[in-house]
Amino acid sequence: MPSDAKILIVDDHEDTLYALESALAPLGYRLSRATSGDEALKQVLRGQVGLLLLDVRMPGVSGLDVVRYMRRLEQTQHIPVVLLTGFGTDHELTSTAFGLGVADLITKPIDPWALRTKVRYLYDAHRRQLALEEEIRDLRALVKDHGKDHGEARDRPVRPALPHPDTKVPLQRAEGAHNTSLEQDRT
């Protein structure tokens, strides 16, 4: 996730979108909005979404449908989702939502301070996770390249030891030659 990834807010009511944008503005993150599940999916698939705040009940494609679709795709399955509902929670909704791997389920009206705290934590944690994954990929590539370099060094013939002009100094070994007796002493 690039550092400029946005938080996508999805709700079919303009006044709710405005309230959520106002609550999150102090965080300084890029915010984007969508008024339907279809529009939300299009934005998520274009990339650059680091967190999704998603209304559960919307006409057409519901919030749960959006999450189901996102979880099937590798590029979107790890984006944190916070579901929002104005109808209260029941056991079925809670169980379905958390079964799909949503980060949280919040009932409206929403406490702005609590929302900012959750969003900051989820967004930053997701960004750190992606940075760690990228670092691991880079390290694996480095190890793979380093292994190739070592393999090439082993394929080269070992040069004989070089004599030193002073006879009291022990023979100098060629680059890449190992003294097995010294290595055995270390173990």
Beta strands, then each sheet from edge to edge (+ up, - down):
strand 1: 6-10
strand 2: 31-34
strand 3: 49-55
strand 4: 81-85
strand 5: 104-107
sheet 1: 2+ 1+ 3+ 4+ 5+
end
